[in-house]
Amino acid sequence: MKIAVLAVDGVFDTGLAAVQDTFHTANELAASLPQPVPRFEVSVVGMRRQVRTALGLRVPVLPPDPRSTPDWVVVPAPGAKMPEPLLAALARPELRDAAAQLCDWHGGGARVAAACIGGFLLAESGLLEGHEATTTWWLGPLFRQRYPGVHLDESRMLVASGDFVTAGAAIGHLDLALSLVRQVSPELAAVVARYLLIDARPSQAAFMIPDHLAHADPMVQRFERWARGRLDQGFSLDAAADALATSKRTLQRRLEAVLGKSPLSYFQDLRVERAVHLLRTSSAGIEAIAAEVGYADGVTLRALLRKRLGRGVRELRLKG
């Protein structure tokens, strides 16, 4: 399998290394399997002869080969982690050229995988329009605003849609590369995961910080403050709209536009965040914690934690 890793100036060091290390490890371990497995032919490609990583390391890159189309193009994250630097980076000629190159590769039959903030570069190309995707969780509001035609679910760690695969934040680069190894050989992917200590991370939800997302919009931030003061009570959209001096429809529409979820769903996110904090920092029982975050019993809270985070009470307490 031919893989082109598209590196731009300021690329996230860990992301670039994680992708290459995963494929290199897969090639090393393939010989240990009883059945032969095709090798991964990996090249680092860029729009310049050399790129400098976010931490200042110089990386030699190859120019795109017009005579050959890779099977997969992997886009590691640019190093910009906050909205303003990221938007400035996306406006650079090098990244616009990289987005155009992605279109050329895809037109020639290549599939494209992007991790973390690399999903922004893929979305800039227009190729994700109409597709499902994920990205780094704290930039979900910006992604949703900039690319309204992409069906974003930033709670997921890995999303496959058509010819594209996108992965969540930071260490999602490992999940992304491992998913491509799995396409060649599920057995090899399992071995690589054990060697690199990659555990299952089906969701980013456990890592999200809801109030960071709320800061993307004044109305959402006001709703978040109101909601935190009544997590032990029942949710009422009428009461929320009255408290914020707005209409139910406006509040509903604003949260959907910024966070991609309803006021009730976000209210439940805040309850989950508070419950996890109590599980990790107190010795209170599940029934007491359930009451503190507005649920009638521990069974309901257990089910919600498992559904939202993919983890049970015991796992969450161990993590704390």
ChimeraX commands (.cxc) that place a marker at each C-alpha (Angstrom):
marker #1 position 0.00,0.00,0.00 radius 0.5
marker #1 position 1.42,3.37,-1.05 radius 0.5
marker #1 position 0.90,6.11,1.52 radius 0.5
marker #1 position 1.78,9.77,1.10 radius 0.5
marker #1 position 2.01,11.72,4.36 radius 0.5
marker #1 position 1.28,15.34,3.51 radius 0.5
marker #1 position 3.39,17.58,5.77 radius 0.5
marker #1 position 3.04,21.36,5.84 radius 0.5
marker #1 position 5.22,23.94,7.55 radius 0.5
marker #1 position 4.47,23.97,11.27 radius 0.5
marker #1 position 3.19,20.38,11.31 radius 0.5
marker #1 position 2.41,18.90,14.74 radius 0.5
marker #1 position 5.54,16.93,15.67 radius 0.5
marker #1 position 3.78,14.15,17.58 radius 0.5
marker #1 position 1.25,13.66,14.80 radius 0.5
marker #1 position 3.83,13.36,12.04 radius 0.5
marker #1 position 5.96,10.97,14.10 radius 0.5
marker #1 position 3.02,8.86,15.31 radius 0.5
marker #1 position 1.78,8.21,11.78 radius 0.5
marker #1 position 5.22,7.21,10.51 radius 0.5
marker #1 position 6.02,5.11,13.59 radius 0.5
marker #1 position 2.79,3.15,13.26 radius 0.5
marker #1 position 3.45,2.17,9.65 radius 0.5
marker #1 position 7.14,1.48,10.32 radius 0.5
marker #1 position 6.22,-0.76,13.26 radius 0.5
marker #1 position 3.65,-2.55,11.10 radius 0.5
marker #1 position 6.31,-3.29,8.48 radius 0.5
marker #1 position 8.67,-4.62,11.16 radius 0.5
marker #1 position 6.05,-6.85,12.76 radius 0.5
marker #1 position 4.54,-8.17,9.53 radius 0.5
marker #1 position 7.27,-10.81,9.27 radius 0.5
marker #1 position 6.07,-12.39,12.52 radius 0.5
marker #1 position 2.66,-13.26,11.07 radius 0.5
marker #1 position 1.97,-16.68,9.51 radius 0.5
marker #1 position 0.43,-15.11,6.39 radius 0.5
marker #1 position 2.31,-12.59,4.21 radius 0.5
marker #1 position 1.15,-8.98,4.52 radius 0.5
marker #1 position 1.82,-6.24,1.93 radius 0.5
marker #1 position 4.31,-3.59,3.06 radius 0.5
marker #1 position 3.42,0.04,3.62 radius 0.5
marker #1 position 5.44,2.25,1.27 radius 0.5
marker #1 position 5.42,5.55,3.13 radius 0.5
marker #1 position 6.75,8.84,1.79 radius 0.5
marker #1 position 6.56,12.30,3.35 radius 0.5
marker #1 position 5.35,14.74,0.72 radius 0.5
marker #1 position 5.12,18.51,0.87 radius 0.5
marker #1 position 4.57,21.60,-1.20 radius 0.5
marker #1 position 8.16,22.68,-0.44 radius 0.5
marker #1 position 11.47,20.83,-0.43 radius 0.5
marker #1 position 11.65,21.04,3.33 radius 0.5
marker #1 position 9.22,21.80,6.14 radius 0.5
marker #1 position 9.86,22.92,9.68 radius 0.5
marker #1 position 7.77,21.27,12.38 radius 0.5
marker #1 position 5.94,23.22,15.08 radius 0.5
marker #1 position 8.91,22.60,17.41 radius 0.5
marker #1 position 11.46,23.73,14.83 radius 0.5
marker #1 position 12.77,20.43,13.44 radius 0.5
marker #1 position 13.63,20.42,9.75 radius 0.5
marker #1 position 12.06,17.58,7.77 radius 0.5
marker #1 position 13.00,16.84,4.14 radius 0.5
marker #1 position 9.98,16.12,1.97 radius 0.5
marker #1 position 9.35,14.91,-1.55 radius 0.5
marker #1 position 7.33,16.88,-4.11 radius 0.5
marker #1 position 4.08,15.27,-5.33 radius 0.5
marker #1 position 4.80,12.82,-8.14 radius 0.5
marker #1 position 2.47,13.59,-11.08 radius 0.5
marker #1 position 3.16,10.10,-12.51 radius 0.5
marker #1 position 1.99,8.19,-9.44 radius 0.5
marker #1 position -1.07,8.37,-7.21 radius 0.5
marker #1 position -0.85,6.98,-3.66 radius 0.5
marker #1 position -3.47,4.59,-2.32 radius 0.5
marker #1 position -3.92,6.79,0.73 radius 0.5
marker #1 position -2.93,10.34,1.62 radius 0.5
marker #1 position -2.56,10.97,5.35 radius 0.5
marker #1 position -2.82,14.54,6.61 radius 0.5
marker #1 position -1.26,15.13,10.05 radius 0.5
marker #1 position -2.37,18.16,12.02 radius 0.5
marker #1 position -0.86,21.60,11.54 radius 0.5
marker #1 position 0.66,22.77,14.81 radius 0.5
marker #1 position -1.76,25.70,15.34 radius 0.5
marker #1 position -4.10,24.69,18.15 radius 0.5
marker #1 position -6.26,27.76,18.70 radius 0.5
marker #1 position -8.75,29.41,16.30 radius 0.5
marker #1 position -6.89,32.62,15.37 radius 0.5
marker #1 position -3.50,31.01,14.58 radius 0.5
marker #1 position -5.28,28.19,12.75 radius 0.5
marker #1 position -7.27,30.56,10.55 radius 0.5
marker #1 position -4.07,32.45,9.76 radius 0.5
marker #1 position -2.35,29.20,8.84 radius 0.5
marker #1 position -5.21,28.10,6.57 radius 0.5
marker #1 position -4.84,31.37,4.65 radius 0.5
marker #1 position -1.19,30.68,3.79 radius 0.5
marker #1 position -0.44,29.90,0.12 radius 0.5
marker #1 position 1.27,26.63,1.12 radius 0.5
marker #1 position -1.90,25.28,2.75 radius 0.5
marker #1 position -4.09,26.43,-0.13 radius 0.5
marker #1 position -1.74,24.56,-2.49 radius 0.5
marker #1 position -1.90,21.51,-0.23 radius 0.5
marker #1 position -5.71,21.57,-0.34 radius 0.5
marker #1 position -5.60,21.73,-4.13 radius 0.5
marker #1 position -3.14,18.83,-4.18 radius 0.5
marker #1 position -5.57,16.75,-2.12 radius 0.5
marker #1 position -8.20,17.34,-4.81 radius 0.5
marker #1 position -5.74,16.23,-7.50 radius 0.5
marker #1 position -4.83,13.08,-5.61 radius 0.5
marker #1 position -8.45,12.23,-4.91 radius 0.5
marker #1 position -9.33,12.83,-8.55 radius 0.5
marker #1 position -6.66,10.26,-9.43 radius 0.5
marker #1 position -8.20,7.65,-7.14 radius 0.5
marker #1 position -6.47,8.25,-3.80 radius 0.5
marker #1 position -8.38,8.10,-0.53 radius 0.5
marker #1 position -7.64,10.67,2.15 radius 0.5
marker #1 position -7.25,10.35,5.92 radius 0.5
marker #1 position -6.81,13.34,8.25 radius 0.5
marker #1 position -6.18,13.49,11.98 radius 0.5
marker #1 position -6.92,16.17,14.53 radius 0.5
marker #1 position -6.63,19.68,13.02 radius 0.5
marker #1 position -5.61,18.04,9.74 radius 0.5
marker #1 position -9.36,17.67,9.20 radius 0.5
marker #1 position -9.52,21.44,8.67 radius 0.5
marker #1 position -7.07,21.18,5.77 radius 0.5
marker #1 position -9.10,18.34,4.25 radius 0.5
marker #1 position -12.31,20.35,4.68 radius 0.5
marker #1 position -10.65,23.38,3.04 radius 0.5
marker #1 position -10.32,21.30,-0.13 radius 0.5
marker #1 position -14.10,20.91,-0.33 radius 0.5
marker #1 position -13.79,17.13,-0.50 radius 0.5
marker #1 position -15.58,16.58,2.83 radius 0.5
marker #1 position -18.72,18.40,1.71 radius 0.5
marker #1 position -21.74,16.20,2.48 radius 0.5
marker #1 position -19.63,13.68,4.42 radius 0.5
marker #1 position -19.45,12.79,8.10 radius 0.5
marker #1 position -16.28,13.77,9.94 radius 0.5
marker #1 position -14.67,14.38,13.30 radius 0.5
marker #1 position -11.91,16.73,14.41 radius 0.5
marker #1 position -10.19,17.89,17.56 radius 0.5
marker #1 position -12.95,18.43,20.11 radius 0.5
marker #1 position -12.22,22.00,21.23 radius 0.5
marker #1 position -12.37,23.35,17.67 radius 0.5
marker #1 position -15.73,21.75,16.89 radius 0.5
marker #1 position -17.63,25.08,16.99 radius 0.5
marker #1 position -15.16,26.71,14.58 radius 0.5
marker #1 position -15.24,23.70,12.24 radius 0.5
marker #1 position -19.05,23.67,12.23 radius 0.5
marker #1 position -19.20,27.39,11.47 radius 0.5
marker #1 position -16.58,27.26,8.71 radius 0.5
marker #1 position -17.78,24.06,7.00 radius 0.5
marker #1 position -21.57,23.87,7.47 radius 0.5
marker #1 position -21.86,21.28,4.71 radius 0.5
marker #1 position -19.83,18.71,6.67 radius 0.5
marker #1 position -21.70,16.53,9.16 radius 0.5
marker #1 position -19.44,16.92,12.19 radius 0.5
marker #1 position -19.48,14.70,15.26 radius 0.5
marker #1 position -16.51,15.76,17.35 radius 0.5
marker #1 position -17.39,13.31,20.11 radius 0.5
marker #1 position -16.18,10.41,17.96 radius 0.5
marker #1 position -12.52,9.40,17.74 radius 0.5
marker #1 position -12.66,7.93,14.23 radius 0.5
marker #1 position -15.15,8.51,11.39 radius 0.5
marker #1 position -15.08,6.78,8.00 radius 0.5
marker #1 position -17.22,8.31,5.25 radius 0.5
marker #1 position -16.85,7.48,1.58 radius 0.5
marker #1 position -13.22,7.87,0.50 radius 0.5
marker #1 position -12.30,9.70,3.70 radius 0.5
marker #1 position -11.35,8.89,7.27 radius 0.5
marker #1 position -10.98,11.54,9.96 radius 0.5
marker #1 position -9.70,11.16,13.52 radius 0.5
marker #1 position -9.91,13.17,16.73 radius 0.5
marker #1 position -7.37,15.14,18.68 radius 0.5
marker #1 position -3.63,14.59,19.09 radius 0.5
marker #1 position -3.15,10.86,19.78 radius 0.5
marker #1 position -5.96,10.28,17.30 radius 0.5
marker #1 position -3.08,10.15,14.79 radius 0.5
marker #1 position -2.33,6.67,16.14 radius 0.5
marker #1 position -5.95,5.58,15.80 radius 0.5
marker #1 position -6.01,6.88,12.23 radius 0.5
marker #1 position -2.83,5.10,11.13 radius 0.5
marker #1 position -3.89,1.91,12.89 radius 0.5
marker #1 position -7.22,1.96,11.05 radius 0.5
marker #1 position -5.33,1.93,7.73 radius 0.5
marker #1 position -3.18,-0.97,8.94 radius 0.5
marker #1 position -6.39,-2.77,9.89 radius 0.5
marker #1 position -7.65,-2.48,6.31 radius 0.5
marker #1 position -4.64,-4.49,5.14 radius 0.5
marker #1 position -4.57,-6.97,8.03 radius 0.5
marker #1 position -6.74,-6.92,11.19 radius 0.5
marker #1 position -4.29,-9.40,12.76 radius 0.5
marker #1 position -1.32,-7.12,12.10 radius 0.5
marker #1 position -3.23,-4.12,13.47 radius 0.5
marker #1 position -3.91,-6.02,16.69 radius 0.5
marker #1 position -0.22,-6.81,17.10 radius 0.5
marker #1 position 0.84,-3.22,16.37 radius 0.5
marker #1 position -1.69,-1.93,18.91 radius 0.5
marker #1 position -0.16,-4.17,21.58 radius 0.5
marker #1 position 3.41,-3.13,20.79 radius 0.5
marker #1 position 2.54,0.58,20.80 radius 0.5
marker #1 position 0.14,0.30,23.77 radius 0.5
marker #1 position -2.76,1.75,21.80 radius 0.5
marker #1 position -5.98,1.06,23.69 radius 0.5
marker #1 position -9.52,1.45,22.41 radius 0.5
marker #1 position -10.67,5.08,22.28 radius 0.5
marker #1 position -14.01,5.06,20.47 radius 0.5
marker #1 position -14.94,8.51,21.74 radius 0.5
marker #1 position -13.40,11.87,22.62 radius 0.5
marker #1 position -16.35,12.65,24.89 radius 0.5
marker #1 position -14.48,11.63,28.04 radius 0.5
marker #1 position -11.84,14.31,27.33 radius 0.5
marker #1 position -14.12,17.21,26.41 radius 0.5
marker #1 position -14.37,20.26,28.66 radius 0.5
marker #1 position -17.89,21.63,28.09 radius 0.5
marker #1 position -17.22,25.19,29.26 radius 0.5
marker #1 position -14.36,25.50,26.74 radius 0.5
marker #1 position -16.89,24.82,23.99 radius 0.5
marker #1 position -19.38,27.26,25.48 radius 0.5
marker #1 position -16.91,30.14,25.19 radius 0.5
marker #1 position -17.29,30.02,21.41 radius 0.5
marker #1 position -20.56,32.00,21.65 radius 0.5
marker #1 position -21.96,34.49,24.23 radius 0.5
marker #1 position -25.45,32.96,24.31 radius 0.5
marker #1 position -24.08,29.46,24.70 radius 0.5
marker #1 position -21.82,30.69,27.49 radius 0.5
marker #1 position -24.78,32.27,29.31 radius 0.5
marker #1 position -26.76,29.06,28.92 radius 0.5
marker #1 position -23.84,27.06,30.33 radius 0.5
marker #1 position -23.66,29.29,33.40 radius 0.5
marker #1 position -27.42,29.01,33.96 radius 0.5
marker #1 position -27.35,25.23,33.52 radius 0.5
marker #1 position -24.49,24.66,35.96 radius 0.5
marker #1 position -26.54,26.26,38.70 radius 0.5
marker #1 position -29.35,23.72,38.37 radius 0.5
marker #1 position -27.79,20.38,37.43 radius 0.5
marker #1 position -29.65,18.71,40.31 radius 0.5
marker #1 position -33.01,19.87,38.93 radius 0.5
marker #1 position -35.07,18.85,35.94 radius 0.5
marker #1 position -34.32,20.55,32.63 radius 0.5
marker #1 position -36.86,22.99,31.19 radius 0.5
marker #1 position -36.31,24.68,27.85 radius 0.5
marker #1 position -38.96,27.26,28.78 radius 0.5
marker #1 position -37.09,28.15,31.98 radius 0.5
marker #1 position -33.77,28.35,30.14 radius 0.5
marker #1 position -35.18,30.67,27.46 radius 0.5
marker #1 position -36.81,32.90,30.08 radius 0.5
marker #1 position -33.58,33.12,32.09 radius 0.5
marker #1 position -31.62,34.14,28.99 radius 0.5
marker #1 position -34.35,36.54,27.76 radius 0.5
marker #1 position -34.61,34.81,24.42 radius 0.5
marker #1 position -37.03,32.49,22.63 radius 0.5
marker #1 position -36.89,28.70,22.83 radius 0.5
marker #1 position -36.40,28.54,19.08 radius 0.5
marker #1 position -33.47,30.98,19.13 radius 0.5
marker #1 position -31.78,29.13,21.99 radius 0.5
marker #1 position -32.28,25.77,20.30 radius 0.5
marker #1 position -30.99,27.06,16.98 radius 0.5
marker #1 position -27.95,28.75,18.55 radius 0.5
marker #1 position -26.77,25.65,20.39 radius 0.5
marker #1 position -27.29,23.50,17.32 radius 0.5
marker #1 position -25.26,25.94,15.21 radius 0.5
marker #1 position -22.37,26.25,17.67 radius 0.5
marker #1 position -22.23,22.85,19.37 radius 0.5
marker #1 position -24.23,20.62,17.04 radius 0.5
marker #1 position -26.52,19.55,19.88 radius 0.5
marker #1 position -29.73,20.54,21.61 radius 0.5
marker #1 position -29.90,22.46,24.93 radius 0.5
marker #1 position -31.02,19.25,26.65 radius 0.5
marker #1 position -28.10,17.27,25.21 radius 0.5
marker #1 position -25.61,19.91,26.35 radius 0.5
marker #1 position -27.29,20.02,29.78 radius 0.5
marker #1 position -26.68,16.26,29.99 radius 0.5
marker #1 position -23.03,16.82,29.00 radius 0.5
marker #1 position -22.65,19.11,31.99 radius 0.5
marker #1 position -24.29,16.53,34.26 radius 0.5
marker #1 position -21.91,13.86,32.99 radius 0.5
marker #1 position -18.91,16.14,33.52 radius 0.5
marker #1 position -19.99,16.83,37.11 radius 0.5
marker #1 position -20.69,13.16,37.81 radius 0.5
marker #1 position -17.25,12.12,36.51 radius 0.5
marker #1 position -15.60,14.79,38.66 radius 0.5
marker #1 position -17.38,13.46,41.76 radius 0.5
marker #1 position -16.50,9.86,40.91 radius 0.5
marker #1 position -12.83,10.77,40.62 radius 0.5
marker #1 position -12.51,13.15,43.53 radius 0.5
marker #1 position -14.89,11.83,46.21 radius 0.5
marker #1 position -15.89,8.59,47.88 radius 0.5
marker #1 position -19.61,9.26,47.40 radius 0.5
marker #1 position -21.69,6.34,46.18 radius 0.5
marker #1 position -23.30,6.24,42.77 radius 0.5
marker #1 position -26.78,6.86,44.22 radius 0.5
marker #1 position -25.64,10.03,46.00 radius 0.5
marker #1 position -23.84,11.29,42.89 radius 0.5
marker #1 position -26.90,10.55,40.75 radius 0.5
marker #1 position -29.04,12.66,43.07 radius 0.5
marker #1 position -26.54,15.53,42.96 radius 0.5
marker #1 position -26.67,15.69,39.16 radius 0.5
marker #1 position -30.44,15.33,38.90 radius 0.5
marker #1 position -31.03,11.63,38.21 radius 0.5
marker #1 position -33.51,9.51,40.11 radius 0.5
marker #1 position -31.17,6.59,40.65 radius 0.5
marker #1 position -27.70,5.23,40.02 radius 0.5
marker #1 position -28.91,2.83,37.31 radius 0.5
marker #1 position -29.89,5.74,35.07 radius 0.5
marker #1 position -26.57,7.49,35.65 radius 0.5
marker #1 position -24.59,4.31,34.99 radius 0.5
marker #1 position -26.37,3.84,31.67 radius 0.5
marker #1 position -25.76,7.46,30.67 radius 0.5
marker #1 position -22.04,7.28,31.50 radius 0.5
marker #1 position -21.66,4.08,29.52 radius 0.5
marker #1 position -23.54,5.55,26.55 radius 0.5
marker #1 position -21.76,8.91,26.52 radius 0.5
marker #1 position -18.22,7.90,27.50 radius 0.5
marker #1 position -18.02,4.20,26.69 radius 0.5
marker #1 position -16.85,3.56,30.28 radius 0.5
marker #1 position -18.42,2.28,33.44 radius 0.5
marker #1 position -18.28,3.65,36.98 radius 0.5
marker #1 position -15.41,1.38,38.03 radius 0.5
marker #1 position -13.26,2.39,35.04 radius 0.5
marker #1 position -13.90,6.08,35.66 radius 0.5
marker #1 position -12.95,5.79,39.32 radius 0.5
marker #1 position -9.76,3.93,38.42 radius 0.5
marker #1 position -8.85,6.65,35.93 radius 0.5
marker #1 position -9.20,9.19,38.73 radius 0.5
marker link #1:1,2 radius 0.2
marker link #1:2,3 radius 0.2
marker link #1:3,4 radius 0.2
marker link #1:4,5 radius 0.2
marker link #1:5,6 radius 0.2
marker link #1:6,7 radius 0.2
marker link #1:7,8 radius 0.2
marker link #1:8,9 radius 0.2
marker link #1:9,10 radius 0.2
marker link #1:10,11 radius 0.2
marker link #1:11,12 radius 0.2
marker link #1:12,13 radius 0.2
marker link #1:13,14 radius 0.2
marker link #1:14,15 radius 0.2
marker link #1:15,16 radius 0.2
marker link #1:16,17 radius 0.2
marker link #1:17,18 radius 0.2
marker link #1:18,19 radius 0.2
marker link #1:19,20 radius 0.2
marker link #1:20,21 radius 0.2
marker link #1:21,22 radius 0.2
marker link #1:22,23 radius 0.2
marker link #1:23,24 radius 0.2
marker link #1:24,25 radius 0.2
marker link #1:25,26 radius 0.2
marker link #1:26,27 radius 0.2
marker link #1:27,28 radius 0.2
marker link #1:28,29 radius 0.2
marker link #1:29,30 radius 0.2
marker link #1:30,31 radius 0.2
marker link #1:31,32 radius 0.2
marker link #1:32,33 radius 0.2
marker link #1:33,34 radius 0.2
marker link #1:34,35 radius 0.2
marker link #1:35,36 radius 0.2
marker link #1:36,37 radius 0.2
marker link #1:37,38 radius 0.2
marker link #1:38,39 radius 0.2
marker link #1:39,40 radius 0.2
marker link #1:40,41 radius 0.2
marker link #1:41,42 radius 0.2
marker link #1:42,43 radius 0.2
marker link #1:43,44 radius 0.2
marker link #1:44,45 radius 0.2
marker link #1:45,46 radius 0.2
marker link #1:46,47 radius 0.2
marker link #1:47,48 radius 0.2
marker link #1:48,49 radius 0.2
marker link #1:49,50 radius 0.2
marker link #1:50,51 radius 0.2
marker link #1:51,52 radius 0.2
marker link #1:52,53 radius 0.2
marker link #1:53,54 radius 0.2
marker link #1:54,55 radius 0.2
marker link #1:55,56 radius 0.2
marker link #1:56,57 radius 0.2
marker link #1:57,58 radius 0.2
marker link #1:58,59 radius 0.2
marker link #1:59,60 radius 0.2
marker link #1:60,61 radius 0.2
marker link #1:61,62 radius 0.2
marker link #1:62,63 radius 0.2
marker link #1:63,64 radius 0.2
marker link #1:64,65 radius 0.2
marker link #1:65,66 radius 0.2
marker link #1:66,67 radius 0.2
marker link #1:67,68 radius 0.2
marker link #1:68,69 radius 0.2
marker link #1:69,70 radius 0.2
marker link #1:70,71 radius 0.2
marker link #1:71,72 radius 0.2
marker link #1:72,73 radius 0.2
marker link #1:73,74 radius 0.2
marker link #1:74,75 radius 0.2
marker link #1:75,76 radius 0.2
marker link #1:76,77 radius 0.2
marker link #1:77,78 radius 0.2
marker link #1:78,79 radius 0.2
marker link #1:79,80 radius 0.2
marker link #1:80,81 radius 0.2
marker link #1:81,82 radius 0.2
marker link #1:82,83 radius 0.2
marker link #1:83,84 radius 0.2
marker link #1:84,85 radius 0.2
marker link #1:85,86 radius 0.2
marker link #1:86,87 radius 0.2
marker link #1:87,88 radius 0.2
marker link #1:88,89 radius 0.2
marker link #1:89,90 radius 0.2
marker link #1:90,91 radius 0.2
marker link #1:91,92 radius 0.2
marker link #1:92,93 radius 0.2
marker link #1:93,94 radius 0.2
marker link #1:94,95 radius 0.2
marker link #1:95,96 radius 0.2
marker link #1:96,97 radius 0.2
marker link #1:97,98 radius 0.2
marker link #1:98,99 radius 0.2
marker link #1:99,100 radius 0.2
marker link #1:100,101 radius 0.2
marker link #1:101,102 radius 0.2
marker link #1:102,103 radius 0.2
marker link #1:103,104 radius 0.2
marker link #1:104,105 radius 0.2
marker link #1:105,106 radius 0.2
marker link #1:106,107 radius 0.2
marker link #1:107,108 radius 0.2
marker link #1:108,109 radius 0.2
marker link #1:109,110 radius 0.2
marker link #1:110,111 radius 0.2
marker link #1:111,112 radius 0.2
marker link #1:112,113 radius 0.2
marker link #1:113,114 radius 0.2
marker link #1:114,115 radius 0.2
marker link #1:115,116 radius 0.2
marker link #1:116,117 radius 0.2
marker link #1:117,118 radius 0.2
marker link #1:118,119 radius 0.2
marker link #1:119,120 radius 0.2
marker link #1:120,121 radius 0.2
marker link #1:121,122 radius 0.2
marker link #1:122,123 radius 0.2
marker link #1:123,124 radius 0.2
marker link #1:124,125 radius 0.2
marker link #1:125,126 radius 0.2
marker link #1:126,127 radius 0.2
marker link #1:127,128 radius 0.2
marker link #1:128,129 radius 0.2
marker link #1:129,130 radius 0.2
marker link #1:130,131 radius 0.2
marker link #1:131,132 radius 0.2
marker link #1:132,133 radius 0.2
marker link #1:133,134 radius 0.2
marker link #1:134,135 radius 0.2
marker link #1:135,136 radius 0.2
marker link #1:136,137 radius 0.2
marker link #1:137,138 radius 0.2
marker link #1:138,139 radius 0.2
marker link #1:139,140 radius 0.2
marker link #1:140,141 radius 0.2
marker link #1:141,142 radius 0.2
marker link #1:142,143 radius 0.2
marker link #1:143,144 radius 0.2
marker link #1:144,145 radius 0.2
marker link #1:145,146 radius 0.2
marker link #1:146,147 radius 0.2
marker link #1:147,148 radius 0.2
marker link #1:148,149 radius 0.2
marker link #1:149,150 radius 0.2
marker link #1:150,151 radius 0.2
marker link #1:151,152 radius 0.2
marker link #1:152,153 radius 0.2
marker link #1:153,154 radius 0.2
marker link #1:154,155 radius 0.2
marker link #1:155,156 radius 0.2
marker link #1:156,157 radius 0.2
marker link #1:157,158 radius 0.2
marker link #1:158,159 radius 0.2
marker link #1:159,160 radius 0.2
marker link #1:160,161 radius 0.2
marker link #1:161,162 radius 0.2
marker link #1:162,163 radius 0.2
marker link #1:163,164 radius 0.2
marker link #1:164,165 radius 0.2
marker link #1:165,166 radius 0.2
marker link #1:166,167 radius 0.2
marker link #1:167,168 radius 0.2
marker link #1:168,169 radius 0.2
marker link #1:169,170 radius 0.2
marker link #1:170,171 radius 0.2
marker link #1:171,172 radius 0.2
marker link #1:172,173 radius 0.2
marker link #1:173,174 radius 0.2
marker link #1:174,175 radius 0.2
marker link #1:175,176 radius 0.2
marker link #1:176,177 radius 0.2
marker link #1:177,178 radius 0.2
marker link #1:178,179 radius 0.2
marker link #1:179,180 radius 0.2
marker link #1:180,181 radius 0.2
marker link #1:181,182 radius 0.2
marker link #1:182,183 radius 0.2
marker link #1:183,184 radius 0.2
marker link #1:184,185 radius 0.2
marker link #1:185,186 radius 0.2
marker link #1:186,187 radius 0.2
marker link #1:187,188 radius 0.2
marker link #1:188,189 radius 0.2
marker link #1:189,190 radius 0.2
marker link #1:190,191 radius 0.2
marker link #1:191,192 radius 0.2
marker link #1:192,193 radius 0.2
marker link #1:193,194 radius 0.2
marker link #1:194,195 radius 0.2
marker link #1:195,196 radius 0.2
marker link #1:196,197 radius 0.2
marker link #1:197,198 radius 0.2
marker link #1:198,199 radius 0.2
marker link #1:199,200 radius 0.2
marker link #1:200,201 radius 0.2
marker link #1:201,202 radius 0.2
marker link #1:202,203 radius 0.2
marker link #1:203,204 radius 0.2
marker link #1:204,205 radius 0.2
marker link #1:205,206 radius 0.2
marker link #1:206,207 radius 0.2
marker link #1:207,208 radius 0.2
marker link #1:208,209 radius 0.2
marker link #1:209,210 radius 0.2
marker link #1:210,211 radius 0.2
marker link #1:211,212 radius 0.2
marker link #1:212,213 radius 0.2
marker link #1:213,214 radius 0.2
marker link #1:214,215 radius 0.2
marker link #1:215,216 radius 0.2
marker link #1:216,217 radius 0.2
marker link #1:217,218 radius 0.2
marker link #1:218,219 radius 0.2
marker link #1:219,220 radius 0.2
marker link #1:220,221 radius 0.2
marker link #1:221,222 radius 0.2
marker link #1:222,223 radius 0.2
marker link #1:223,224 radius 0.2
marker link #1:224,225 radius 0.2
marker link #1:225,226 radius 0.2
marker link #1:226,227 radius 0.2
marker link #1:227,228 radius 0.2
marker link #1:228,229 radius 0.2
marker link #1:229,230 radius 0.2
marker link #1:230,231 radius 0.2
marker link #1:231,232 radius 0.2
marker link #1:232,233 radius 0.2
marker link #1:233,234 radius 0.2
marker link #1:234,235 radius 0.2
marker link #1:235,236 radius 0.2
marker link #1:236,237 radius 0.2
marker link #1:237,238 radius 0.2
marker link #1:238,239 radius 0.2
marker link #1:239,240 radius 0.2
marker link #1:240,241 radius 0.2
marker link #1:241,242 radius 0.2
marker link #1:242,243 radius 0.2
marker link #1:243,244 radius 0.2
marker link #1:244,245 radius 0.2
marker link #1:245,246 radius 0.2
marker link #1:246,247 radius 0.2
marker link #1:247,248 radius 0.2
marker link #1:248,249 radius 0.2
marker link #1:249,250 radius 0.2
marker link #1:250,251 radius 0.2
marker link #1:251,252 radius 0.2
marker link #1:252,253 radius 0.2
marker link #1:253,254 radius 0.2
marker link #1:254,255 radius 0.2
marker link #1:255,256 radius 0.2
marker link #1:256,257 radius 0.2
marker link #1:257,258 radius 0.2
marker link #1:258,259 radius 0.2
marker link #1:259,260 radius 0.2
marker link #1:260,261 radius 0.2
marker link #1:261,262 radius 0.2
marker link #1:262,263 radius 0.2
marker link #1:263,264 radius 0.2
marker link #1:264,265 radius 0.2
marker link #1:265,266 radius 0.2
marker link #1:266,267 radius 0.2
marker link #1:267,268 radius 0.2
marker link #1:268,269 radius 0.2
marker link #1:269,270 radius 0.2
marker link #1:270,271 radius 0.2
marker link #1:271,272 radius 0.2
marker link #1:272,273 radius 0.2
marker link #1:273,274 radius 0.2
marker link #1:274,275 radius 0.2
marker link #1:275,276 radius 0.2
marker link #1:276,277 radius 0.2
marker link #1:277,278 radius 0.2
marker link #1:278,279 radius 0.2
marker link #1:279,280 radius 0.2
marker link #1:280,281 radius 0.2
marker link #1:281,282 radius 0.2
marker link #1:282,283 radius 0.2
marker link #1:283,284 radius 0.2
marker link #1:284,285 radius 0.2
marker link #1:285,286 radius 0.2
marker link #1:286,287 radius 0.2
marker link #1:287,288 radius 0.2
marker link #1:288,289 radius 0.2
marker link #1:289,290 radius 0.2
marker link #1:290,291 radius 0.2
marker link #1:291,292 radius 0.2
marker link #1:292,293 radius 0.2
marker link #1:293,294 radius 0.2
marker link #1:294,295 radius 0.2
marker link #1:295,296 radius 0.2
marker link #1:296,297 radius 0.2
marker link #1:297,298 radius 0.2
marker link #1:298,299 radius 0.2
marker link #1:299,300 radius 0.2
marker link #1:300,301 radius 0.2
marker link #1:301,302 radius 0.2
marker link #1:302,303 radius 0.2
marker link #1:303,304 radius 0.2
marker link #1:304,305 radius 0.2
marker link #1:305,306 radius 0.2
marker link #1:306,307 radius 0.2
marker link #1:307,308 radius 0.2
marker link #1:308,309 radius 0.2
marker link #1:309,310 radius 0.2
marker link #1:310,311 radius 0.2
marker link #1:311,312 radius 0.2
marker link #1:312,313 radius 0.2
marker link #1:313,314 radius 0.2
marker link #1:314,315 radius 0.2
marker link #1:315,316 radius 0.2
marker link #1:316,317 radius 0.2
marker link #1:317,318 radius 0.2
marker link #1:318,319 radius 0.2
marker link #1:319,320 radius 0.2
view
